[in-house]
Amino acid sequence: MSNSLSGELLQKLVQMSPDGIAVCEKGTDGWPVVFVNEAFERLTGYKAGELHGRDLRLLQAEDREQETRQRIRQALADGATCRVLMRNYRSDGTRFWNEMTLVPIKDGRGEITHCVGFHRDASERMRIDNRGTLPRENGSPAAGAGAAFSVARDDRLTGLHNRVYFEELLRRDWAIAQRDARRLALLIFDIDALGAYNDTFGRTAGDSCIKRVGRAISGCLRRSSDLMARWDGGTIVTLVQGMTVEQALPFADIICDRVREQRIHHPRSPVERYVTVSCGAASIVPGTDTAPELLIERARAALRVAKSGGRNRVAVSAK
């Protein structure tokens, strides 16, 4: 087989690949694209000519605060293969989960000259796969932002949305609220003295407590647009459309009462004999130059006020 025929076959194989393939060259300021196949064009909506000479960080648009970026930079610096999951954006602005494997290419002196990326759309799996994990090259679960989801959509303990999926939905609703000048309210509930409860009754009982609290909170949400997730530990978040902080205060009080009505015995609680929750609430009409993290931080700050004020209470953001 001649070299020219081998090259022709190789090019056909690359173009026939169902995965998007992109080759980038190491530059003085980034990794400009030198080649993409047709599958990559279909995946991203960009034509090869639009991408040539540009760094693929353009696929992250304004969504640059992703911890997987650091994993990629470190892998390229170390000359190591890495597999990550990132939020990317097509040429028309639509978002998708990009599962990619990056392989550095070295020259005869062992220096990295190029990087080959294999890309596929994992959005559907994020929606429907409740069991799969994203493996590393060695088969163990991958680290980093996309890989922290052993459950793609639901929290295994409570059946609520998990944090990764909630953040995705929050970004979606944030963009809609920006467009429509619509108000969003975030309420963060945290079980008081959960550590003392676990020390008294054991971790299994603590997990049961979290599930019962989750069900109590969920029972107070009536509208299909309301979102709820287990953030971590004994922390549960809710996103409510169109609610002001003035409305959030009595609404959160009702939820806290509902949790107390469960009468989950807690003899070591510094607040009451039963399990209670504290809540921090914030409300905002997203501006064009703001991000969801602003709402999260305001609600967290309010939660800290509720905790420091004695727990078993609701605090709202003053802003």
C-alpha positions in Angstrom: 0.0 0.0 0.0 1.5 3.4 -1.0 1.9 6.2 1.4 -0.5 8.4 -0.5 -3.2 5.7 -0.3 -2.6 5.3 3.4 -3.0 9.0 3.9 -6.2 9.0 1.8 -7.6 6.1 3.8 -6.7 7.8 7.1 -8.4 11.0 6.0 -11.6 9.0 5.1 -11.5 7.2 8.4 -11.3 10.5 10.3 -14.1 12.0 8.4 -16.3 8.9 8.9 -15.8 9.0 12.7 -19.1 9.5 14.6 -17.1 11.5 17.2 -16.0 15.0 16.6 -12.3 15.3 16.1 -10.3 18.5 16.4 -6.5 18.9 16.0 -4.9 22.0 17.7 -1.4 23.2 17.4 0.6 24.5 20.3 0.9 28.3 19.9 2.3 31.2 21.9 -1.1 32.1 23.1 -3.3 29.1 23.2 -4.0 26.1 20.9 -5.3 27.3 17.5 -7.3 24.8 15.5 -5.6 23.3 12.4 -8.2 20.6 11.6 -11.7 19.5 12.4 -13.7 16.7 10.9 -17.3 16.8 9.7 -18.7 15.3 12.9 -17.1 18.2 14.9 -18.8 20.7 12.5 -22.2 19.0 13.1 -21.6 18.9 16.9 -20.7 22.6 17.3 -22.4 24.2 14.3 -19.2 25.9 13.3 -17.6 25.3 9.8 -14.0 24.3 9.6 -13.1 27.6 8.0 -14.6 29.5 11.0 -12.6 27.5 13.5 -9.2 27.4 11.7 -6.6 29.4 13.7 -8.9 30.0 16.6 -8.7 28.5 20.1 -11.5 26.1 21.1 -12.1 28.0 24.3 -14.6 30.0 22.1 -17.0 27.0 22.7 -17.2 28.0 26.3 -18.6 31.4 25.3 -18.9 33.5 28.6 -19.2 30.3 30.7 -15.5 30.3 31.7 -15.8 29.5 35.4 -15.6 25.7 35.0 -13.1 23.8 37.1 -12.5 21.4 34.2 -10.5 24.2 32.5 -7.8 23.8 35.1 -7.7 20.0 34.5 -7.2 20.6 30.8 -4.4 23.1 31.4 -2.7 20.8 33.8 -3.0 17.8 31.5 -1.5 19.7 28.6 1.3 21.0 30.8 2.1 17.5 31.9 1.7 15.9 28.5 -1.0 13.6 29.8 -4.3 12.4 28.3 -7.4 13.6 30.1 -11.1 13.1 29.8 -13.5 15.8 30.9 -17.1 17.0 30.6 -17.8 20.6 30.0 -20.6 23.0 29.2 -20.1 24.1 25.6 -22.1 26.4 23.3 -22.8 25.9 19.6 -22.5 28.7 17.0 -26.2 29.5 17.5 -25.7 29.8 21.3 -27.4 26.6 22.4 -25.7 24.8 25.2 -24.6 21.1 25.2 -22.5 18.9 27.5 -19.3 18.1 25.6 -17.6 14.9 26.7 -14.1 15.0 25.4 -10.9 13.1 25.5 -7.7 15.2 24.9 -4.5 13.5 23.7 -1.2 15.4 23.5 1.0 14.7 20.5 4.8 14.9 21.0 7.6 15.2 18.5 10.8 13.2 18.4 12.3 15.3 21.3 9.4 14.6 23.5 8.0 18.1 23.3 4.2 18.6 22.8 3.4 20.1 19.4 -0.3 19.3 18.9 -3.3 18.1 20.8 -6.1 15.9 19.4 -9.5 16.1 20.9 -12.3 13.5 20.5 -15.7 15.1 21.3 -19.2 13.8 21.7 -22.5 15.2 22.9 -23.4 13.9 26.3 -26.5 16.0 26.8 -29.0 13.2 26.4 -27.1 11.0 28.9 -27.2 13.9 31.4 -30.9 13.9 31.1 -31.8 10.3 31.3 -28.9 8.3 32.6 -29.4 7.9 36.4 -26.7 5.2 36.9 -23.7 5.7 34.7 -20.3 7.2 35.8 -17.8 8.8 33.6 -14.6 6.7 33.6 -11.0 7.9 33.5 -8.5 6.3 31.1 -7.8 3.7 33.8 -11.5 3.0 34.4 -12.0 4.7 37.7 -14.5 7.6 38.0 -13.1 10.8 36.5 -12.6 13.9 38.7 -13.6 17.4 38.0 -16.8 19.2 37.2 -18.5 16.9 34.8 -17.3 13.7 36.5 -18.7 14.5 39.9 -22.0 13.3 38.7 -22.2 9.5 39.4 -25.9 10.3 39.0 -26.6 12.4 35.9 -29.8 14.0 37.0 -31.1 12.7 40.4 -29.6 12.5 43.9 -29.4 8.9 44.9 -30.3 9.5 48.5 -33.3 11.7 48.2 -34.5 11.3 44.6 -34.4 15.1 44.1 -32.3 16.7 41.4 -28.6 16.7 42.2 -26.5 19.8 42.3 -24.9 19.4 38.8 -28.3 19.1 37.1 -29.8 21.9 39.3 -27.0 24.2 38.3 -27.7 23.4 34.6 -31.4 24.2 35.1 -30.6 27.4 37.0 -28.4 28.6 34.1 -31.3 27.9 31.7 -33.9 29.7 33.8 -31.4 32.6 34.5 -31.0 33.2 30.7 -34.8 33.2 30.3 -35.3 35.6 33.2 -32.6 37.9 31.7 -34.5 38.0 28.5 -37.9 38.5 30.0 -36.9 40.7 33.0 -38.4 38.0 35.3 -37.6 37.7 39.0 -36.0 34.5 40.5 -35.9 33.6 44.1 -33.4 31.1 45.6 -34.1 29.5 49.0 -31.4 27.4 50.7 -32.5 25.2 53.6 -29.9 23.5 55.8 -30.7 21.0 58.6 -29.6 22.3 61.9 -27.0 20.3 63.9 -27.1 17.4 61.4 -23.6 16.3 62.6 -24.9 15.9 66.2 -27.8 13.9 64.8 -25.5 11.6 62.9 -23.3 11.2 66.0 -26.4 10.2 68.1 -28.2 7.9 65.8 -25.7 7.0 63.1 -25.2 7.9 59.4 -28.1 5.7 58.2 -30.5 7.4 60.4 -29.0 10.8 59.3 -29.7 9.8 55.7 -33.3 8.9 56.5 -33.6 12.3 58.2 -32.4 14.1 55.1 -34.9 12.2 53.0 -37.8 13.1 55.3 -36.8 16.8 55.3 -36.6 16.7 51.5 -40.1 15.3 51.2 -41.4 17.9 53.6 -39.9 20.7 51.6 -41.0 19.2 48.3 -44.6 19.0 49.5 -44.7 22.8 49.8 -43.8 23.4 46.1 -46.8 23.4 43.9 -45.9 24.9 40.6 -44.3 22.9 37.8 -41.7 25.7 37.3 -40.4 25.4 40.9 -37.1 23.5 41.0 -35.6 21.7 44.0 -32.4 19.8 44.6 -30.1 18.4 47.2 -27.1 20.7 47.2 -24.9 18.6 49.5 -25.1 17.0 52.9 -28.2 18.3 54.6 -28.6 21.3 52.3 -31.6 21.6 50.0 -32.2 24.4 47.5 -35.3 25.6 45.8 -35.7 28.0 42.9 -39.0 29.8 42.6 -40.1 32.0 39.7 -41.4 35.5 40.3 -41.1 35.6 44.1 -39.8 38.7 45.9 -37.9 38.6 49.2 -41.0 39.9 50.9 -42.9 36.9 49.6 -40.0 34.5 50.3 -40.0 35.2 54.0 -43.5 33.9 54.9 -43.2 31.1 52.3 -39.9 29.8 53.8 -41.4 30.1 57.3 -44.2 27.8 56.2 -41.6 25.3 55.0 -39.7 25.4 58.2 -42.9 24.8 60.1 -43.6 21.8 57.9 -40.2 20.3 58.7 -40.8 20.8 62.5 -44.1 19.1 62.1 -42.3 15.9 61.1 -41.3 15.7 64.7 -38.0 13.9 63.9 -36.6 13.4 67.4 -33.2 15.2 68.0 -32.2 15.1 71.6 -28.9 16.8 71.0 -30.2 19.7 69.0 -29.3 23.1 70.5 -32.5 24.5 69.2 -35.5 22.2 69.9 -36.1 18.5 70.7 -36.9 17.9 67.0 -35.1 18.5 63.7 -35.3 22.0 62.4 -33.9 23.8 59.4 -32.5 27.3 58.8 -33.1 29.1 55.5 -31.4 31.8 53.5 -33.4 33.5 50.8 -32.5 35.9 48.0 -34.4 37.3 45.0 -33.2 39.1 41.9 -34.2 40.2 38.4 -31.1 39.1 36.5 -29.3 41.8 34.7 -27.5 41.4 31.4 -24.1 41.5 33.0 -24.9 39.2 36.0 -24.4 35.4 36.5 -26.4 32.9 38.6 -23.5 32.8 41.1 -24.6 36.2 42.4 -28.0 34.8 43.5 -26.4 31.8 45.0 -23.9 33.9 47.1 -26.7 36.2 48.3 -28.8 33.2 49.5 -25.7 31.7 51.1 -25.0 34.9 52.9 -28.5 35.0 54.2 -28.2 31.4 55.4 -25.1 32.3 57.4 -27.1 35.1 59.1 -29.9 32.7 59.9 -27.4 30.2 61.4 -25.5 32.8 63.4 -28.8 34.3 64.7 -29.7 31.1 66.5 -30.8 28.7 63.7 -34.4 27.5 63.2 -35.1 30.7 61.4 -35.3 32.4 58.0 -33.0 35.3 56.8 -33.4 37.1 53.6 -30.8 39.0 51.5 -31.0 42.8 52.0 -30.1 43.3 48.3 
